[in-house]
Amino acid sequence: MNSFVYYFCAYLVSAALIHMIYIINHDLSHFTAFHSIPLNQLCSVFCSLSTGVPYGISFGKYHREHHKHQGIQGLDTDLASTFEIKYFKGPISKVVFILMVPFFYAIRPMLVTPLPL
């Protein structure tokens, strides 16, 4: 029982920390942390290293595109793709979709509106 409590608490703490890193990268993509854009970008790369993939700069590019084209299917990468809408219907497939949201959120922008690296 003690190991269950330990792992559950470790999961909660790590989930909170990783979420905080995503929030920090979101703010850095708006260049709000520092007066210098390169300093915001450097901090974003450094923060995203803790997730294992330095996604900070790419996220910023796609996030700005999201703000330019909010709500426009095919341009707003935060909207579910046609594939996702078509194949994830019903309670079981929606649970699968929810479990795969991090994957879709990471891959969807590169498929919907590919930008140069």
C-alpha positions in Angstrom: 0.0 0.0 0.0 2.8 2.4 0.8 4.4 2.0 -2.7 1.0 2.8 -4.3 0.7 6.0 -2.3 4.3 6.9 -3.2 3.8 6.3 -6.9 0.4 8.1 -6.9 2.0 11.1 -5.2 5.0 11.1 -7.6 2.6 11.0 -10.5 0.6 13.9 -9.2 3.7 16.0 -8.5 5.3 15.2 -11.9 2.0 15.9 -13.7 1.8 19.3 -12.0 5.4 20.1 -12.8 5.1 19.1 -16.5 1.9 21.2 -16.8 3.7 24.1 -15.3 6.4 23.7 -18.0 3.8 23.8 -20.7 2.3 26.9 -19.3 5.7 28.6 -19.1 6.4 27.7 -22.7 3.0 29.1 -23.7 3.9 32.5 -22.1 7.4 32.4 -23.6 5.8 31.9 -27.0 4.1 35.2 -26.5 7.5 36.7 -25.6 6.2 38.0 -22.3 8.9 36.8 -19.9 11.8 39.0 -21.1 12.1 42.1 -23.2 14.3 40.3 -25.6 12.8 37.8 -28.1 16.0 35.7 -28.3 16.1 35.4 -24.5 12.4 34.3 -24.5 13.3 31.7 -27.1 16.4 30.5 -25.3 14.5 30.1 -22.1 11.8 28.2 -24.0 14.3 25.7 -25.4 15.8 25.3 -21.9 12.5 24.7 -20.2 11.3 22.3 -22.8 14.4 20.2 -22.5 13.0 18.8 -19.2 10.3 17.0 -21.3 12.9 15.2 -23.3 12.1 17.1 -26.6 13.2 20.7 -27.1 9.8 21.7 -28.7 9.7 25.3 -27.4 10.5 27.2 -30.7 8.3 25.0 -32.9 5.4 25.4 -30.4 5.8 29.1 -30.6 5.5 29.2 -34.4 2.4 27.0 -34.4 0.9 28.9 -31.5 1.2 32.2 -33.3 -0.5 30.6 -36.3 -3.3 29.4 -34.0 -3.8 33.0 -32.8 -3.9 34.3 -36.4 -6.4 31.8 -37.6 -8.5 30.9 -34.6 -11.5 28.8 -35.4 -10.7 28.3 -39.1 -10.6 24.6 -40.0 -7.4 23.6 -41.8 -5.5 26.6 -40.5 -6.1 26.6 -36.7 -4.0 23.7 -35.5 -5.8 23.6 -32.1 -9.0 22.4 -33.8 -9.6 18.7 -34.2 -8.7 17.5 -37.7 -11.2 16.0 -40.1 -9.7 12.5 -39.4 -10.2 13.0 -35.6 -13.8 14.1 -36.1 -14.7 11.3 -38.4 -13.1 8.4 -36.5 -13.5 9.3 -32.8 -17.2 8.9 -32.3 -18.9 7.1 -29.4 -17.8 6.7 -25.8 -15.1 4.1 -26.2 -13.3 5.8 -29.1 -13.6 9.2 -27.3 -11.8 7.7 -24.3 -9.1 6.5 -26.6 -8.9 10.0 -28.1 -8.6 11.6 -24.7 -5.7 9.2 -23.8 -4.0 10.2 -27.1 -4.5 13.9 -26.9 -0.8 14.7 -26.2 0.1 12.7 -29.3 -2.5 14.5 -31.5 -1.6 17.9 -30.1 2.0 17.3 -31.0 1.5 15.7 -34.4 -1.6 17.6 -35.7 0.2 21.0 -36.4 2.8 19.3 -38.6 0.1 17.5 -40.6 -2.5 20.4 -40.9 -0.1 23.3 -41.7 3.5 22.2 -42.0 6.0 25.0 -41.3 9.7 24.9 -42.0 11.8 23.7 -39.0 
